Amino acid sequence: MITTLTKGIRQRVKGQWANFLLPAIIVVLFCVAAATSDAFLTQRNLANLSRQVVTNGLISLGMLIAILTGGIDLSVGSIVALSSILVSGLQNSIPLPLAILVALLAGVVAGGLNGFLIARFKLAPFIVTLATLGAIRGFVYVYSETPKTPSDPLFRHVLAGFIGPVSIGTIVMLICFAVVWLFVNRTAAGRTIFAIGGNEEAVRLAGINVGWHIILAYLISGMFAAMAGILLAARLGIAQPSVGAGYELDAIAATVIGGAVLGGGGGSVSGTFGGVLVLGVIDNLLNLYNVQSYYQQILKGVIILLAVLARRRRQV
């Protein structure tokens, strides 16, 4: 009995340390960055950092919802390119609000297609979203092989603007994180999505429509990827058909660093936000050090492996 009690106390202590590990990493990263680079704490760099994490932040939110169901969404990078080039190209022929709406709907439709194929035909999410990754990217090039420049000046002025020192994109991202936190933790649909990743059969036996909730998860993922593409086009002032390649890997990295369990059954919105911050600070710091991008990719790969190994040890 004493042994069991001691084991339980140790597990609780390990859980408490796990809760504080990610915030501690973020604090250490900020301290290292501030100590090693004079430019890191400047207002200009912090503003750039807050804008740069928006794209991965929104994509990671959608990726988290897909992972919570036990799936994954590899098509998010292509959806970013689709919405980005649609919102930029359509401004020449239709009003700006309608162009934004069409771009958002395109992401929702793409996500819904992923969810339908996975839920209806019981196909592996990895295979389905890998297929749509290529198909959507091909559609982007069919629409335009050349970059598109937004023609409406309000597009960049509003969506890429600032309210005080904070960018509009950052505000949108923070609102989305708050809304998704409420969705996952305070709504029946959000709790069901979480439960599906833990034990899909139990959810089905409880009389809940599992297929609909899986479709909903991928609809949300597609919507956030489309939002990321629209804000990215506004920030850069141009939409490349090649944009978004590899973005799905950054999103997976952020969710895994934040504690998401690939295969479902674990993950949190706050943890994902921490993962986004960790990757954002690392990218920003390496850019300040003028480190080549391929070294950054190596580092990200190592971080993902370490995060997965740490999660495995904690589960064991």
C-alpha positions as CSV (number, residue, x, y, z in Angstrom):
1,M,0.0,0.0,0.0
2,I,2.8,2.4,0.9
3,T,4.5,1.5,-2.4
4,T,1.3,2.3,-4.3
5,L,0.9,5.6,-2.5
6,T,4.6,6.5,-3.2
7,K,4.1,5.6,-6.9
8,G,1.0,7.8,-7.1
9,I,2.8,10.8,-5.5
10,R,5.7,10.4,-7.9
11,Q,3.4,10.3,-10.9
12,R,1.6,13.5,-9.7
13,V,5.0,15.2,-9.2
14,K,6.0,14.2,-12.7
15,G,2.8,15.6,-14.0
16,Q,3.4,18.9,-12.2
17,W,6.9,19.2,-13.6
18,A,5.5,18.5,-17.1
19,N,3.0,21.3,-16.7
20,F,5.8,23.8,-15.9
21,L,8.4,22.4,-18.4
22,L,7.1,24.3,-21.5
23,P,6.8,27.7,-19.8
24,A,10.3,27.2,-18.4
25,I,11.7,26.5,-21.9
26,I,10.0,29.7,-23.2
27,V,11.5,31.8,-20.4
28,V,14.9,30.3,-20.9
29,L,14.7,30.9,-24.7
30,F,13.8,34.6,-24.1
31,C,16.6,35.0,-21.7
32,V,19.1,33.4,-24.0
33,A,17.9,35.5,-26.9
34,A,18.0,38.7,-24.9
35,A,21.5,38.0,-23.6
36,T,23.0,37.0,-27.0
37,S,21.4,39.4,-29.4
38,D,21.1,43.2,-28.9
39,A,18.3,43.3,-31.5
40,F,16.0,40.7,-30.0
41,L,14.2,43.0,-27.4
42,T,13.9,45.9,-29.8
43,Q,10.3,47.0,-30.5
44,R,10.8,46.4,-34.2
45,N,12.0,42.8,-33.8
46,L,9.3,41.9,-31.2
47,A,6.7,43.3,-33.6
48,N,8.1,41.2,-36.4
49,L,8.1,38.1,-34.1
50,S,4.5,38.6,-33.2
51,R,3.5,38.9,-36.8
52,Q,5.6,35.9,-38.0
53,V,4.1,33.5,-35.5
54,V,0.5,34.2,-36.7
55,T,0.7,31.9,-39.7
56,N,2.0,28.9,-37.8
57,G,-0.3,29.7,-34.8
58,L,-3.5,29.5,-36.9
59,I,-2.4,26.4,-38.8
60,S,-1.3,24.7,-35.5
61,L,-4.7,25.4,-34.0
62,G,-6.4,23.5,-36.8
63,M,-3.8,20.8,-36.7
64,L,-4.4,20.3,-33.0
65,I,-8.1,19.7,-33.6
66,A,-7.3,17.1,-36.2
67,I,-4.7,15.4,-34.0
68,L,-7.2,15.3,-31.1
69,T,-9.4,13.0,-33.2
70,G,-6.5,10.6,-33.7
71,G,-5.9,12.0,-37.2
72,I,-3.6,14.5,-38.9
73,D,-3.9,17.1,-41.7
74,L,-1.0,17.2,-44.1
75,S,-3.0,19.4,-46.6
76,V,-2.8,22.6,-44.5
77,G,0.2,24.0,-46.4
78,S,-1.6,23.6,-49.7
79,I,-4.8,25.2,-48.3
80,V,-2.7,28.2,-47.2
81,A,-1.5,28.6,-50.8
82,L,-5.0,28.2,-52.1
83,S,-6.6,30.8,-49.9
84,S,-3.7,33.2,-50.3
85,I,-3.7,33.2,-54.1
86,L,-7.5,33.2,-54.3
87,V,-7.9,36.2,-52.0
88,S,-5.2,38.1,-54.0
89,G,-6.4,37.2,-57.5
90,L,-10.1,37.6,-56.9
91,Q,-9.7,41.2,-55.7
92,N,-9.4,42.2,-59.4
93,S,-12.9,41.1,-60.2
94,I,-15.0,41.1,-57.1
95,P,-15.3,43.2,-53.9
96,L,-12.7,42.6,-51.2
97,P,-15.1,41.2,-48.6
98,L,-16.4,38.7,-51.1
99,A,-12.9,37.7,-52.1
100,I,-12.0,37.0,-48.5
101,L,-15.2,35.0,-48.0
102,V,-14.5,32.9,-51.1
103,A,-11.0,32.2,-49.9
104,L,-12.3,31.1,-46.5
105,L,-14.9,28.9,-48.0
106,A,-12.3,27.2,-50.2
107,G,-10.4,26.2,-47.1
108,V,-13.6,25.0,-45.4
109,V,-14.6,22.9,-48.4
110,A,-11.1,21.4,-48.7
111,G,-11.2,20.5,-45.0
112,G,-14.7,19.2,-45.3
113,L,-13.6,16.9,-48.2
114,N,-10.8,15.5,-46.0
115,G,-13.2,14.9,-43.2
116,F,-15.8,13.3,-45.4
117,L,-13.4,10.9,-47.0
118,I,-11.9,9.9,-43.6
119,A,-15.2,9.5,-41.8
120,R,-17.3,8.0,-44.6
121,F,-14.9,5.5,-46.1
122,K,-12.7,4.9,-43.0
123,L,-9.6,5.9,-44.8
124,A,-6.3,6.7,-43.0
125,P,-6.1,10.5,-42.4
126,F,-2.4,10.4,-43.4
127,I,-3.2,9.0,-46.8
128,V,-6.3,11.2,-47.5
129,T,-4.6,14.5,-46.5
130,L,-1.4,13.5,-48.4
131,A,-3.5,13.0,-51.5
132,T,-5.3,16.3,-51.1
133,L,-2.0,18.0,-50.4
134,G,-1.0,17.3,-53.9
135,A,-4.4,17.8,-55.5
136,I,-5.0,21.2,-53.9
137,R,-1.4,22.3,-54.8
138,G,-2.1,21.3,-58.4
139,F,-5.3,23.4,-58.4
140,V,-3.4,26.4,-57.1
141,Y,-1.1,26.1,-60.1
142,V,-4.0,25.7,-62.5
143,Y,-5.5,28.9,-61.1
144,S,-2.2,30.8,-61.5
145,E,1.4,29.7,-62.2
146,T,2.6,33.3,-61.5
147,P,2.4,35.3,-58.2
148,K,-0.7,37.4,-57.6
149,T,-0.5,40.9,-56.0
150,P,-3.5,42.1,-54.0
151,S,-5.0,45.1,-55.8
152,D,-7.2,46.6,-53.1
153,P,-5.1,48.9,-50.8
154,L,-7.5,48.3,-47.9
155,F,-6.5,44.6,-47.9
156,R,-3.0,45.3,-46.6
157,H,-3.9,48.5,-44.7
158,V,-6.5,46.7,-42.6
159,L,-5.3,43.1,-42.2
160,A,-1.6,43.9,-42.1
161,G,-2.1,47.0,-40.0
162,F,-1.4,47.6,-36.3
163,I,-3.5,48.7,-33.3
164,G,-0.8,50.4,-31.2
165,P,2.2,48.1,-31.1
166,V,0.2,45.0,-31.8
167,S,-0.6,43.8,-35.3
168,I,-4.1,42.9,-36.5
169,G,-3.0,39.4,-37.4
170,T,-1.7,38.8,-33.8
171,I,-5.0,40.0,-32.4
172,V,-6.9,37.7,-34.7
173,M,-4.7,34.8,-33.7
174,L,-5.1,35.4,-30.0
175,I,-8.9,35.6,-30.3
176,C,-8.9,32.3,-32.3
177,F,-6.8,30.6,-29.5
178,A,-9.3,31.8,-26.9
179,V,-12.3,30.7,-29.0
180,V,-10.8,27.2,-29.6
181,W,-9.9,26.9,-25.9
182,L,-13.6,27.5,-25.1
183,F,-14.7,25.1,-27.8
184,V,-12.4,22.2,-26.7
185,N,-13.0,22.7,-23.0
186,R,-16.5,24.1,-22.7
187,T,-18.6,22.6,-25.5
188,A,-20.1,19.2,-26.1
189,A,-18.7,19.0,-29.6
190,G,-15.2,20.0,-28.4
191,R,-15.2,17.4,-25.6
192,T,-16.4,14.8,-28.1
193,I,-13.6,15.5,-30.5
194,F,-11.2,15.0,-27.7
195,A,-12.9,11.8,-26.6
196,I,-12.8,10.3,-30.1
197,G,-9.0,10.4,-30.1
198,G,-8.9,8.6,-26.8
199,N,-11.5,5.9,-27.6
200,E,-13.5,6.2,-30.8
201,E,-15.4,3.0,-30.2
202,A,-16.6,4.1,-26.7
203,V,-17.8,7.3,-28.2
204,R,-19.7,5.5,-30.9
205,L,-21.3,3.1,-28.4
206,A,-22.5,6.1,-26.4
207,G,-24.7,7.0,-29.3
208,I,-22.7,10.0,-30.6
209,N,-22.2,10.6,-34.3
210,V,-18.5,10.1,-34.6
211,G,-18.4,10.7,-38.4
212,W,-19.9,14.2,-38.1
213,H,-17.4,15.2,-35.4
214,I,-14.5,14.0,-37.5
215,I,-15.8,16.1,-40.4
216,L,-16.2,19.1,-38.1
217,A,-12.6,18.7,-36.9
218,Y,-11.2,18.8,-40.5
219,L,-13.6,21.7,-41.4
220,I,-12.0,23.7,-38.5
221,S,-8.5,22.7,-39.7
222,G,-9.2,23.9,-43.2
223,M,-10.8,27.1,-42.0
224,F,-7.8,28.1,-39.9
225,A,-5.4,27.2,-42.7
226,A,-7.4,29.5,-45.0
227,M,-7.3,32.3,-42.4
228,A,-3.5,31.9,-42.2
229,G,-3.2,32.2,-46.0
230,I,-5.3,35.3,-46.1
231,L,-3.3,37.0,-43.4
232,L,0.0,35.9,-44.9
233,A,-1.0,37.4,-48.3
234,A,-1.9,40.7,-46.5
235,R,1.4,40.7,-44.6
236,L,3.7,39.9,-47.6
237,G,1.7,41.9,-50.2
238,I,2.0,39.0,-52.7
239,A,0.7,35.5,-53.1
240,Q,3.1,32.8,-54.4
241,P,1.6,29.5,-55.7
242,S,4.5,27.8,-54.0
243,V,3.8,29.3,-50.6
244,G,3.0,27.0,-47.7
245,A,5.3,24.1,-48.6
246,G,6.4,22.4,-45.4
247,Y,4.1,24.5,-43.2
248,E,2.3,21.3,-42.1
249,L,5.6,20.2,-40.5
250,D,5.9,23.4,-38.4
251,A,2.3,23.0,-37.2
252,I,2.9,19.3,-36.3
253,A,6.1,20.4,-34.4
254,A,4.2,23.1,-32.5
255,T,1.5,20.8,-31.4
256,V,3.9,18.0,-30.4
257,I,6.1,20.4,-28.5
258,G,2.9,21.6,-26.7
259,G,2.1,18.1,-25.6
260,A,-0.2,16.8,-28.3
261,V,-0.1,13.0,-28.7
262,L,0.0,11.8,-32.3
263,G,-2.7,9.3,-32.6
264,G,-5.1,11.2,-30.3
265,G,-5.8,11.2,-26.6
266,G,-3.8,14.2,-25.5
267,G,-3.1,17.8,-26.3
268,S,-4.1,21.3,-25.3
269,V,-4.7,24.7,-26.8
270,S,-2.4,26.4,-24.2
271,G,0.3,23.9,-24.9
272,T,0.0,24.4,-28.7
273,F,0.4,28.2,-28.1
274,G,3.6,27.5,-26.1
275,G,4.9,25.3,-28.9
276,V,4.2,28.1,-31.5
277,L,6.1,30.6,-29.3
278,V,9.1,28.2,-28.9
279,L,9.4,27.7,-32.7
280,G,8.8,31.4,-33.3
281,V,11.6,32.5,-30.9
282,I,14.0,29.8,-32.3
283,D,13.4,30.9,-35.9
284,N,13.7,34.6,-35.0
285,L,16.9,34.0,-33.0
286,L,18.5,31.9,-35.8
287,N,17.6,34.6,-38.3
288,L,19.2,37.3,-36.1
289,Y,22.3,35.0,-36.1
290,N,22.1,34.7,-39.9
291,V,21.9,30.9,-39.7
292,Q,21.0,29.3,-43.0
293,S,17.4,28.0,-43.3
294,Y,18.5,24.3,-43.8
295,Y,20.1,24.4,-40.4
296,Q,16.9,25.6,-39.0
297,Q,15.1,22.6,-40.5
298,I,17.6,20.3,-39.0
299,L,17.0,21.9,-35.6
300,K,13.2,21.6,-35.9
301,G,13.5,17.9,-36.8
302,V,15.7,17.3,-33.7
303,I,13.2,19.3,-31.5
304,I,10.3,17.1,-32.8
305,L,12.2,13.9,-32.0
306,L,13.1,15.1,-28.5
307,A,9.5,16.2,-27.8
308,V,8.1,12.8,-28.9
309,L,10.8,10.9,-26.9
310,A,10.0,13.0,-23.8
311,R,6.3,12.3,-24.2
312,R,7.0,8.6,-24.6
313,R,9.1,8.5,-21.4
314,R,6.3,10.3,-19.5
315,Q,3.7,7.8,-20.7
316,V,5.9,4.9,-19.7
